[in-house]
């Protein structure tokens, strides 16, 4: 069972040992997200005829941690840090991410200054004690914690990523005197160099930890009460699964769990189709996520920003250092609200109608036009099959919303206003994809696109035209794609350590010992979810030229290291550097700043699981529906196919709609769609 909670919809997928998958999509219940989870689980069990005791594994991804950070509704949090460094969170990098804005807004720290408490202690850069930990300074912090009702404490001392002794002693002392406090150690959450990022990550983890622990414990108890006696895993931002206990300790690793599942799905679709250069396009109700997948691996990173003050502006958010799949995420979803700005232009997002009240066409009280309302007016959505018939679409409400907010102010007819909304959101996504690819020196034109999520198949062909992609693949169960991706993810855990090493003076014995320690730590976590599995290991390093301020990620061999590995590492670094920048720098030494090790258990599921055998006869259109054609600014009669009726090898020429319970694929005029052996739709432009 896989469950994905998004900002608008909650998706549930059940994969039985044999036969098709069972899926459902419900509106997210923000008061207690578990309500929609339990309702969705009940729905798929009823569809399948299975009982709770038949379920052998539950995998969960959630936006709860992300939303708590953005909405600032986490726990009252304090930071204990080295005397003289309490303002590191506010000083950040002392730079300006928007150079010409004299009224620049900076991200507000999660911990206010009066709760950033100094502690007398000091370690040098090698972890040696310069000033012993002063218990008296800790005692002076207790009244402040009590006065402000602090629930959670982050402990982050200078250079503790090398030697965590002072942080561990502080945590032990504090837990004895205040046993109800939630305690986060920066040396555990982010054992890496760079003080600001380390403290920011520790504070973010501490801020959401009580909320996430309560939610996960409550949901686990509710599942137990309903008879589920099976492992309960959480999807992490890095594309792996982890246990409930680890997720409750490090909830910051869950901030991009849903999008990570989508990237895993795109990776497996690409692998199955032999497409080595892919753009993953995930468009849901609230956001759109775009990710580059090369050689069947998504780009990864250890840096991420939450709650950016300026859209797309690096440095304007709260930095967290966690394993994360590299992607660009923008406020462009089916619920994104459209408006006319003061210059008379259509703007879409980032605000979303969400699930409460939702787009106007949902008939739940929404009055502002959303992207879904525009899609309804353009004929892209088949009302009879929308959301599996869970509720009827209100076409009149969508028309009123678009007319009042867009058509009348811009003196357009309703259809052109709706097309304007759609075109703006598509161009926003195209611009984000181009910028993301350019940042990594990559081209989009020679790529294929894998599109999934409730709204992506409606917009994929038009976005593909803008980006010049070769083919668009709509996977089976695309509407719940991220949840399907959870089923394809391994139980995995990544460990990082910062130990600076010049390659010309590489201490191979030190690095080998470090790798053994990291493997032991990762294996202790992975074995909780995969007690007897054969584990695979991957190693990477963050490497740069001496004197540079930033590093690049380089893959390392998994083997004992010896005297020749300095040159082996340098060759790998130069190959990665040349691919990114087109050149290398001669005569400059190279240094490793941080080392990472990832352990993963084998994946049991595959895309072949849960796919029905193809029908022998070609599916026929169930009906026709008027579909707006932007080229002729007129409506064309589009044939409507039920995706479940399509057979392997069937070809469908546009204009056509291919509809299913969770989404609809738009095949525009000039495009054709074919069904492959796994039930995926392959869209291509006719020559």
PyMOL commands that set and color helices and strands:
alter all, ss='L'
color gray80, all
select helices_A, chain A and resi 34-48+52-54+64-71+88-91+113-115+135-147+165-177+186-189+195-225+244-249+251-254+257-273+360-362+371-377+386-389+395-410+414-439+456-467+478-487+503-505+508-529+565-581+643-645
alter helices_A, ss='H'
color red, helices_A
select strands_A, chain A and resi 2-5+9-14+22-27+57-62+77-82+116-119+122-123+129-131+152-156+182-185+231-235+241-243+277-283+288-294+297-298+300-301+304-306+318-320+324-325+328-330+336-340+346-352+448-452+472-474+492-502+535-545+552-556+590-601+623-629+634-642+651-653+656-659+664-667+671-675+681-685
alter strands_A, ss='S'
color yellow, strands_A
deselect
rebuild
show_as cartoon
